Amino acid sequence: MMWAVRAYEHAEIYFNLLVSVDPLFLNLSTADDDIYKEFRKTFPALSVDVIVEEEIKSNESKAVWREFCNRFEGKVDDWNMATLLRLNCEKDVSESNTTIVPRIQFLAIEIARNREGLNSLLRSLFPRSKDESSCKGNS
């Protein structure tokens, strides 16, 4: 169960980062450019604002995602670590708005959200006070 605690903590930290800085300029890994290029080449029409879990976890999708993910083995640290992905990019981390995916799938979708400006709205939806020192997300 430690993986679940680690995944939740990672999701909270990432969300707090999104509401604190402009996501357009955020780098999530040293391979962001390659991840984004390969992601959009493999999934050119995938809408990343609201992820439909069945669409990324169907047997057909899993096969394509597995091939995509395996390209980054040895190139991205912890590429297959269980990670929580927000399904709706305009909402906070919650049980109803997350699904478990491999880290590289999280990175691909979140890099796309950042570069395509979809995560930029979060700063206005979840404003942070300047003196706020807590690492907890707004619920």
Sequence and secondary structure as in RCSB ss.txt:
>XXXX:A:sequence
MMWAVRAYEHAEIYFNLLVSVDPLFLNLSTADDDIYKEFRKTFPALSVDVIVEEEIKSNESKAVWREFCNRFEGK
VDDWNMATLLRLNCEKDVSESNTTIVPRIQFLAIEIARNREGLNSLLRSLFPRSKDESSCKGNS
>XXXX:A:secstr
 HHHHHHHHHHHHHHHHHTTS GGG   STTHHHHHHHHHHH TT   SB  HHHHHSHHHHHHHHHHHHTTTTT
STTTTSEEEEESBTTS S GGGEEEEEHHHHHHHHHHHHHTTTTTTHHHHS   TT        
